[in-house]
Amino acid sequence: MTLSRRQTVLLTGASSGIGRATAHELAARGYRLVLAARREEELAALARELDPSGSRVVAVPTDVTDDTSRRALVAATQEHFGQVDVLINNAGVTVERGWWWDDPDPLRVLRVNLEAPIELTRLVLPGMRARGAGHIVNIGSVAGRVPFNGMYSASKFGLRGFSQALRRELLGTGVQVSLVSPGFVRSEMTRAARLPMPGPEVIARAVAGVLERPRREVVAPRAYALPILLDAALPGLVDRVAPLVFRRRYAHERGK
């Protein structure tokens, strides 16, 4: 029996985009999966598609911003499979169009993208530390290195800081922490963007890769390492590109 066949993965934001692609990738590699998202019908259909028997993949409708729902998710995972070996904090939202300050509830981005991963991590860490094994994988973003959208970048900068600090806090415990930072990929979150983008499968493969060979951070697609370097070395150049990103990703103009 391979390591993956013994491991149970709790995956949030599983019903679409990167989460759905990751569920397919990990199911194909033999992992046991607990799929979490708000959309119950889509989630149940995905679980049936991946495992018609229901013995290896289960769906647990979850609102990751609600403490009771988060605790029920972890309890359901333990009830079905005994323990959480891997937590993948993938659920994420952004302000889809327009400026974040015009949105009626921009702080929901922080609740979903930063608070929920922290609280879910807090729920699964005692068991992982007691066993001396486990893996936390946080899905960050290149926007957590190259800022464009205020709320989204704030959440992803925060998640990156949390991930890197947590990794150091857990050194020597047997619990791994990895950050996967996607650039623009095709998903519901980017459906309005007029930019060239690969499919979410590239991120799913990156997630599977860090589970098999843990690393502190992986940027995918790899081409996004260049804008990260440019923003660090030549931020003024990135400033000149920013208006194009605003128009093609967020459908708004600077100054309006």
Secondary structure, DSSP 8 states (H G I E B T S, - for coil): --HHHH-EEEEESTTSHHHHHHHHHHHHTT-EEEEEES-HHHHHHHHHHH-TTSSSEEEEE--TT-HHHHHHHHHHHHHHHSS-SEEEE-------SS-GGGSS-TTHHHIIIIIHHHHHHHHHHHHHHHHT-EEEEEE--GGGTS--SHHHHHHHHHHHHHHHHHHHHTTTTTEEEEEEEE-S-SSGGGTT--S----THHHHHHHHHHHHS--SEEEESGGGHHHHHHHHH-HHHHHHHHHHHHHHHH---TT-
